[in-house]
């Protein structure tokens, strides 16, 4: 099978925002407790943060982390999670039917972000929460002092404001599973009043409205239109969420990257429709703040316990290929998608997996994220791809998914590719107007068993290995992409 890809330095999609490489962590299962926070663990620092996990988050070069949920958010009272730990209440978490003892809360999260070197992105409860509670939280976090909540923050050990810039107005409020789910009209009104209060307290914040929590939602895309008609002038982003997993057909699963692109194009069009209707000049950006592979059909009931083993998906090479295609789609829409958070970061549908009191491993999805996050910052290029296609429930899809980013400062080009096909691909890559190109490296993920996974016993079963030889002639690169494989080709250029 042959594939030809053309790209030109002057044909850019846009600048890839650093926040495209974000993540998400929720009070859910072992994401926080025994994930990022485990006092008494041999690697825990004085705050109880697992430094072995932080090291891996630094390897992933995660830029921004969304917290505290997720479905958990819609029943969460943020005041339960501040002050002396022994005085914090233990509550029922209705979203995941578990016990929450609030040993980790807003201040711990901010301290953790500073230690891990990531930007915090907080969410306010618009389920059981009132607009006033959101105002109180932003006063606690961002107001300098001299008021009830800002002085409480000082009393609890944080004299300086947390300065949190990014705020989500609720979580998946279109979902009937959400605690105190609303219809689009009611959400639009409640979010608008909340946004006003929050901005009166801190005008510098960036606000994210809840968009559709999946393209399969019956209210999609009407939800997005109605919500934006209420909030267009008051928010900076609309959110999108999307998870894929293999149901029956492998090809449908591989086609996820195409469906994700269709989903983005629809939301983009919906934003632009409302923009035109409002005669606005503002371009609404997208925060794709939950995305991943998630086997939603394999959930065990948790029971009323703290930090149970739930949503602990173990990812295969096949899952990593789908994950990589989704990452390419995000990069290829970087002119509109400014924030993206893979969900979630540790233990719960995550690339990092821990043992309580013990080891930590990288899952298969860890590697493509680390490559994109470390080498995919710069300008994304438009690609013209001539590739055979396969049929799927989402229509015809190219066997090869690609994204190309060049970094002017480093004079580097990074090419991210996935071959979903059962055959090798003879790849020809024409990178026009880059002058002289030399290869830095070609790495790939390929395994004769696409179900291969890492485990504590065999943590390096799935890693990146050297890819095939790359021939470079002028600006034309040729190489082989093995069947069902992920690739990153990095080059240096000299004009
Ligand atoms: O990430 C797991 C869950 O997926 C989140 O709690 C929710 O927002 C989404 O449905």
Boltz pocket constraint, residues with backbone or C-beta under 6 A from the ligand:
constraints:
  - pocket:
      binder: B
      contacts: [[A, 26], [A, 69], [A, 70], [A, 71], [A, 72], [A, 171], [A, 172], [A, 213], [A, 290], [A, 343], [A, 344]]
      max_distance: 6.0
